[in-house]
């Protein structure tokens, strides 16, 4: 293999920020040669401690975080332009100082536009990553769709997180030969917690003797928390000792909490807003079934893959997901979990009841999911595809 080009990843999502995309980029960087990758990411609380633990270089820039916020009228748009200009100046300095040969773009919009401009001015090629909704959401705007097509056309290569995302890119004019599918992989080093920590978690949340249904992810509409809650009364009839753990935070939290209160579900639903790694592992370890019936919304919001399904499989748990977006690539129906109609509460309820009441089936699907994760979804194997693009 030829020598890997020295690359700069520019991304708005990066640890210690929580989330699947941030974790994706962390693992990509950890599996590239440390002298060949530098990250330019937003400054955030506790970033210094995180950065010191990494073998690769990280530069923090406060202007990056603001680039992802919608610009308000007049002064908001002016402030956005100033942030872009300041960030572009920082970008140029880093490229020059570190002799960068390739730009890796974490968010096609707005960062892809800067990479496109830099390519025209400095002839530095770029590769951008796509996770699905980053290319489906902007298509409702003709201006953004046109910009997307320009960024796609000028990219040296594109990394898609699933074949669903691959196909969406082709619809926008991407050449299939330029696209590499690099699946997210779960953190296989997380491991099981010792008994005392599990007992503490169970005691803290009064989970002794409970059947546990678990969802992990941002509380956004496409994830389907709302439809699981609507299906819950039917599920509880068959599993009266059920607790539905909702781990994560997001804009839908208030609506979901109101629904729980208004429908008398408080004894069966537990919201875990600020989840640390230990509690997350405990949730996965204790769960009987993982459920996230993601659906595609009318505005284009869609699940490009769904790393949380693989995280649950990595703990030997069966999973339930919606037949939407890239989810059917994360879940093999009736092999590692069950796929459901994500808009049908009856379908969701029946799948949950099936796995909660048939322990042999649940165990078999969970073990098959665990085996698949270890054989097909590990970061060193996935990142080899990116290394090929960087030579």
C-alpha positions as CSV (number, residue, x, y, z in Angstrom):
1,X,0.0,0.0,0.0
2,X,1.2,3.5,-0.8
3,X,1.8,6.0,1.9
4,X,-1.3,7.5,3.5
5,X,-1.8,11.2,2.9
6,X,-1.7,13.5,5.9
7,X,-5.3,14.4,6.5
8,X,-7.3,16.9,8.5
9,X,-10.8,15.9,9.7
10,X,-13.0,18.9,10.2
11,X,-16.2,18.0,12.2
12,X,-18.8,19.7,14.3
13,X,-19.5,16.3,16.1
14,X,-16.6,14.9,18.1
15,X,-16.1,13.6,21.7
16,X,-16.4,14.3,24.5
17,X,-19.7,15.2,22.9
18,X,-22.2,12.3,23.2
19,X,-23.6,10.7,20.0
20,X,-23.2,8.1,17.3
21,X,-21.6,10.4,14.8
22,X,-19.1,11.8,17.3
23,X,-18.1,8.3,18.3
24,X,-17.8,7.2,14.7
25,X,-15.2,9.9,14.0
26,X,-13.3,9.1,17.2
27,X,-13.0,5.4,16.2
28,X,-11.9,6.3,12.6
29,X,-9.1,8.6,13.9
30,X,-8.0,6.0,16.5
31,X,-7.5,3.4,13.8
32,X,-5.5,5.7,11.4
33,X,-1.8,6.2,11.9
34,X,-1.6,9.0,14.5
35,X,1.0,11.0,12.5
36,X,-1.4,11.0,9.5
37,X,-4.5,12.5,11.1
38,X,-5.3,15.8,12.8
39,X,-8.8,16.8,14.0
40,X,-10.3,20.3,13.9
41,X,-13.4,20.2,16.2
42,X,-15.5,22.6,18.4
43,X,-14.3,23.5,21.9
44,X,-16.4,22.0,24.7
45,X,-16.4,21.2,28.4
46,X,-13.9,18.6,29.4
47,X,-12.3,18.5,26.0
48,X,-8.8,19.0,27.4
49,X,-8.9,15.7,29.4
50,X,-10.2,13.8,26.4
51,X,-7.7,15.3,24.0
52,X,-4.7,14.4,26.2
53,X,-5.7,10.7,26.1
54,X,-5.6,10.6,22.3
55,X,-2.5,9.6,20.2
56,X,-3.5,12.0,17.4
57,X,-3.6,15.8,17.4
58,X,-6.8,17.7,18.0
59,X,-7.3,21.5,17.5
60,X,-10.3,23.1,19.1
61,X,-12.1,26.1,17.5
62,X,-15.1,27.8,19.1
63,X,-16.4,29.0,15.8
64,X,-17.1,25.5,14.6
65,X,-20.0,24.9,17.0
66,X,-21.9,27.9,15.8
67,X,-21.8,26.8,12.2
68,X,-24.4,24.2,12.7
69,X,-27.0,26.6,14.3
70,X,-29.7,28.1,12.1
71,X,-29.0,31.7,11.3
72,X,-31.6,34.2,12.3
73,X,-32.6,37.2,10.2
74,X,-30.2,40.0,9.6
75,X,-27.8,40.0,12.6
76,X,-27.9,36.2,12.9
77,X,-26.9,35.8,9.3
78,X,-24.2,38.4,9.6
79,X,-22.8,36.6,12.7
80,X,-22.9,33.3,10.8
81,X,-20.9,34.8,7.9
82,X,-18.3,36.1,10.4
83,X,-18.0,32.7,12.0
84,X,-17.5,31.1,8.6
85,X,-14.8,33.6,7.7
86,X,-13.0,33.2,11.0
87,X,-13.1,29.5,10.8
88,X,-11.9,29.5,7.2
89,X,-8.9,31.5,8.2
90,X,-8.1,29.0,11.0
91,X,-8.5,26.2,8.5
92,X,-6.0,27.7,6.1
93,X,-3.4,28.2,8.8
94,X,-3.7,24.6,10.0
95,X,-3.5,23.3,6.4
96,X,-0.3,25.3,5.8
97,X,1.3,24.6,9.2
98,X,0.7,20.8,9.1
99,X,1.3,20.3,5.4
100,X,-2.2,18.8,5.0
101,X,-2.7,16.8,1.8
102,X,-6.4,15.8,2.2
103,X,-9.4,17.3,3.9
104,X,-11.9,14.9,5.6
105,X,-15.3,16.6,5.9
106,X,-17.5,15.5,8.8
107,X,-20.6,17.4,7.9
108,X,-21.4,17.9,4.2
109,X,-23.3,21.1,5.0
110,X,-21.9,23.5,6.0
111,X,-18.3,22.2,6.1
112,X,-18.4,20.7,2.6
113,X,-18.9,24.2,1.2
114,X,-15.7,25.3,2.9
115,X,-13.8,22.2,1.6
116,X,-15.1,23.0,-1.9
117,X,-13.9,26.6,-1.7
118,X,-10.5,25.4,-0.3
119,X,-10.1,23.0,-3.2
120,X,-10.7,25.7,-5.7
121,X,-8.3,28.1,-4.1
122,X,-5.5,25.7,-2.9
123,X,-6.2,22.5,-5.0
124,X,-6.4,20.4,-1.8
125,X,-8.7,17.4,-2.4
126,X,-11.5,16.4,0.0
127,X,-13.4,13.4,1.1
128,X,-16.7,13.8,2.9
129,X,-18.6,11.4,5.2
130,X,-22.4,11.0,4.9
131,X,-24.7,9.5,7.5
132,X,-28.0,9.6,5.6
133,X,-30.1,12.5,7.0
134,X,-27.3,15.0,6.3
135,X,-28.1,14.5,2.6
136,X,-31.9,13.8,2.8
137,X,-32.9,16.7,5.0
138,X,-31.4,19.5,2.9
139,X,-33.1,18.4,-0.3
140,X,-36.3,20.3,0.7
141,X,-34.3,23.5,-0.1
142,X,-33.5,23.9,-3.9
143,X,-30.5,26.1,-3.0
144,X,-29.1,23.5,-0.6
145,X,-29.7,20.7,-2.9
146,X,-27.8,22.5,-5.7
147,X,-24.9,23.1,-3.3
148,X,-25.0,19.4,-2.2
149,X,-24.6,18.3,-5.9
150,X,-21.6,20.6,-6.4
151,X,-19.9,19.3,-3.2
152,X,-20.6,15.7,-4.4
153,X,-19.3,16.3,-7.9
154,X,-16.0,17.8,-6.7
155,X,-15.3,15.3,-3.9
156,X,-12.4,12.9,-4.5
157,X,-14.3,10.2,-2.7
158,X,-17.3,9.8,-0.4
159,X,-17.6,7.6,2.7
160,X,-21.2,6.4,3.3
161,X,-22.4,4.8,6.6
162,X,-24.7,2.3,4.7
163,X,-25.8,1.1,1.3
164,X,-29.0,3.1,1.9
165,X,-26.9,6.3,2.2
166,X,-24.9,5.1,-0.8
167,X,-28.0,4.9,-2.9
168,X,-29.2,8.3,-1.8
169,X,-25.9,9.8,-2.9
170,X,-26.2,8.2,-6.3
171,X,-29.6,9.8,-6.7
172,X,-27.8,13.1,-6.2
173,X,-25.4,12.4,-8.9
174,X,-22.5,10.7,-7.1
175,X,-20.5,8.2,-9.1
176,X,-20.9,4.7,-7.4
177,X,-17.2,4.0,-7.9
178,X,-16.4,7.1,-5.7
179,X,-18.4,5.8,-2.7
180,X,-17.0,3.6,0.0
181,X,-19.4,2.1,2.5
182,X,-17.9,2.1,6.0
183,X,-20.3,0.8,8.6
184,X,-20.2,2.1,12.1
185,X,-19.0,-0.4,14.6
186,X,-19.8,-0.6,18.3
187,X,-17.2,-0.2,21.1
188,X,-16.4,-3.9,21.7
189,X,-14.0,-3.0,24.5
190,X,-16.8,-1.6,26.8
191,X,-17.3,-5.0,28.4
192,X,-19.8,-6.1,31.1
193,X,-19.9,-4.3,34.4
194,X,-19.1,-6.1,37.7
195,X,-22.0,-7.3,39.8
196,X,-21.8,-4.6,42.4
197,X,-22.3,-1.9,39.8
198,X,-25.2,-3.7,38.3
199,X,-26.8,-4.1,41.7
200,X,-26.3,-0.4,42.4
201,X,-28.0,0.5,39.1
202,X,-30.9,-1.9,39.9
203,X,-31.3,-0.5,43.4
204,X,-31.0,3.2,42.3
205,X,-33.9,2.8,39.7
206,X,-35.9,0.1,41.5
207,X,-35.5,-2.4,38.7
208,X,-35.4,-5.7,40.7
209,X,-37.6,-8.3,39.2
210,X,-38.5,-6.1,36.2
211,X,-38.6,-7.0,32.5
212,X,-36.7,-4.2,30.7
213,X,-37.3,-2.7,27.3
214,X,-34.6,-0.2,26.3
215,X,-34.1,2.6,23.8
216,X,-30.8,4.5,23.6
217,X,-30.5,7.6,21.4
218,X,-31.4,11.2,21.0
219,X,-35.0,12.0,21.8
220,X,-35.9,13.1,18.2
221,X,-39.1,12.2,16.4
222,X,-37.7,9.7,13.9
223,X,-36.4,7.4,16.6
224,X,-40.0,6.2,17.4
225,X,-40.1,6.6,21.2
226,X,-43.6,8.0,20.8
227,X,-44.9,4.9,19.1
228,X,-43.3,2.6,21.6
229,X,-45.1,4.5,24.3
230,X,-48.4,4.2,22.4
231,X,-47.8,0.4,22.1
232,X,-46.9,0.1,25.8
233,X,-50.4,-0.6,27.3
234,X,-50.7,-3.6,25.0
235,X,-47.2,-4.8,25.9
236,X,-47.8,-4.4,29.6
237,X,-50.9,-6.7,29.4
238,X,-48.5,-9.5,28.5
239,X,-45.6,-8.3,30.6
240,X,-47.0,-6.5,33.6
241,X,-43.7,-6.1,35.4
242,X,-42.2,-4.2,32.4
243,X,-40.1,-1.0,32.7
244,X,-39.3,1.0,29.5
245,X,-35.9,2.7,29.9
246,X,-35.4,5.7,27.7
247,X,-31.8,6.7,27.7
248,X,-30.8,10.0,26.1
249,X,-32.0,13.6,25.7
250,X,-33.3,15.8,23.0
251,X,-36.1,18.1,21.8
252,X,-38.9,15.5,22.1
253,X,-38.3,14.9,25.8
254,X,-41.0,17.2,27.1
255,X,-43.7,15.8,24.8
256,X,-42.7,12.2,25.7
257,X,-42.8,13.0,29.4
258,X,-46.2,14.7,29.1
259,X,-47.6,11.6,27.3
260,X,-46.4,9.3,30.0
261,X,-48.1,11.4,32.7
262,X,-51.3,11.9,30.8
263,X,-51.7,8.2,30.0
264,X,-50.8,6.8,33.5
265,X,-47.5,5.1,32.4
266,X,-45.3,6.6,35.1
267,X,-44.8,3.3,36.8
268,X,-43.6,1.7,33.6
269,X,-41.3,4.4,32.0
270,X,-38.0,5.7,33.2
271,X,-36.2,8.6,31.5
272,X,-32.4,8.6,31.9
273,X,-31.4,12.1,30.7
274,X,-27.7,12.3,31.4
275,X,-26.3,8.9,30.8
276,X,-22.6,8.1,31.6
277,X,-20.8,5.2,30.1
278,X,-21.3,3.0,33.2
279,X,-25.1,3.6,33.3
280,X,-25.3,3.0,29.5
281,X,-23.5,-0.3,29.9
282,X,-25.8,-1.3,32.8
283,X,-28.8,-0.5,30.7
284,X,-27.7,-2.7,27.9
285,X,-26.6,-5.4,30.2
286,X,-29.9,-5.5,32.1
287,X,-32.2,-5.0,29.0
288,X,-34.3,-8.0,27.9
289,X,-35.0,-6.3,24.5
290,X,-33.7,-3.2,22.7
291,X,-36.3,-1.3,20.7
292,X,-36.0,1.7,18.4
293,X,-38.6,1.7,15.6
294,X,-37.1,4.5,13.6
295,X,-39.1,5.9,10.7
296,X,-38.5,8.3,7.8
297,X,-40.3,11.7,8.3
298,X,-41.8,13.8,5.6
299,X,-39.0,16.3,5.8
300,X,-36.4,13.7,4.9
301,X,-35.2,13.0,8.4
302,X,-34.2,9.3,8.4
303,X,-32.0,6.7,10.2
304,X,-29.0,6.2,7.9
305,X,-27.9,3.1,9.8
306,X,-28.3,2.8,13.6
307,X,-25.2,2.0,15.6
308,X,-27.3,1.5,18.8
309,X,-28.7,-1.7,17.4
310,X,-25.2,-3.1,17.1
311,X,-24.3,-1.8,20.6
312,X,-27.2,-3.8,22.0
313,X,-26.2,-6.9,19.9
314,X,-22.7,-6.5,21.3
315,X,-24.2,-7.2,24.8
316,X,-26.0,-10.2,23.4
317,X,-29.4,-8.5,23.3
318,X,-32.2,-9.0,20.6
319,X,-33.2,-5.8,18.8
320,X,-36.4,-4.4,17.2
321,X,-36.1,-1.7,14.5
322,X,-38.2,-0.1,11.9
323,X,-38.1,-1.1,8.2
324,X,-36.8,2.3,7.2
325,X,-33.6,3.9,5.9
326,X,-30.4,1.9,6.7
327,X,-31.9,0.0,9.6
328,X,-32.4,-3.2,7.6
329,X,-28.6,-3.3,7.2
330,X,-28.1,-3.1,11.0
331,X,-30.7,-5.7,11.8
332,X,-31.0,-9.1,10.0
333,X,-34.7,-9.9,10.4
334,X,-35.4,-13.0,12.5
335,X,-31.6,-13.6,12.8
336,X,-30.3,-10.7,15.0
337,X,-33.6,-9.1,15.7
338,X,-37.0,-8.2,14.3
339,X,-37.9,-5.5,11.7
340,X,-41.4,-3.9,12.1
341,X,-43.6,-1.4,10.3
342,X,-42.3,1.7,12.2
343,X,-45.7,3.5,11.9
344,X,-47.8,0.7,13.2
345,X,-48.2,0.4,16.9
346,X,-49.8,-3.0,16.6
347,X,-46.7,-4.3,14.8
348,X,-44.4,-2.8,17.3
349,X,-46.3,-4.2,20.3
350,X,-46.5,-7.7,18.8
351,X,-42.7,-7.8,18.1
352,X,-42.0,-6.6,21.7
353,X,-44.4,-9.2,23.2
354,X,-42.8,-11.9,21.1
355,X,-39.3,-11.3,22.4
356,X,-40.3,-10.5,26.0
357,X,-42.3,-13.7,26.3
358,X,-40.2,-16.2,24.2
359,X,-36.9,-16.2,26.1
360,X,-35.4,-18.9,23.9
361,X,-36.0,-16.9,20.7
362,X,-34.8,-13.7,22.4
363,X,-31.6,-15.5,23.5
364,X,-31.0,-17.0,20.1
365,X,-31.4,-13.7,18.2
366,X,-29.1,-11.9,20.8
367,X,-26.3,-14.5,20.5
368,X,-26.5,-14.4,16.7
369,X,-26.3,-10.6,16.8
370,X,-23.3,-10.8,19.1
371,X,-21.5,-13.2,16.7
372,X,-22.3,-11.0,13.7
373,X,-21.0,-7.9,15.5
374,X,-17.7,-9.6,16.2
375,X,-17.3,-11.0,12.8
376,X,-18.5,-8.2,10.5
377,X,-18.4,-4.9,12.5
378,X,-15.0,-4.1,13.9
379,X,-13.2,-0.8,13.5
380,X,-9.8,-2.0,12.2
381,X,-11.6,-3.8,9.3
382,X,-13.9,-0.9,8.5
383,X,-11.1,1.7,8.6
384,X,-9.0,-0.2,6.1
385,X,-11.5,1.0,3.5
386,X,-10.7,4.6,4.5
387,X,-7.0,4.0,4.4
388,X,-7.3,2.9,0.8
389,X,-9.0,6.2,-0.1
390,X,-6.1,8.1,1.6
391,X,-3.3,6.6,-0.4
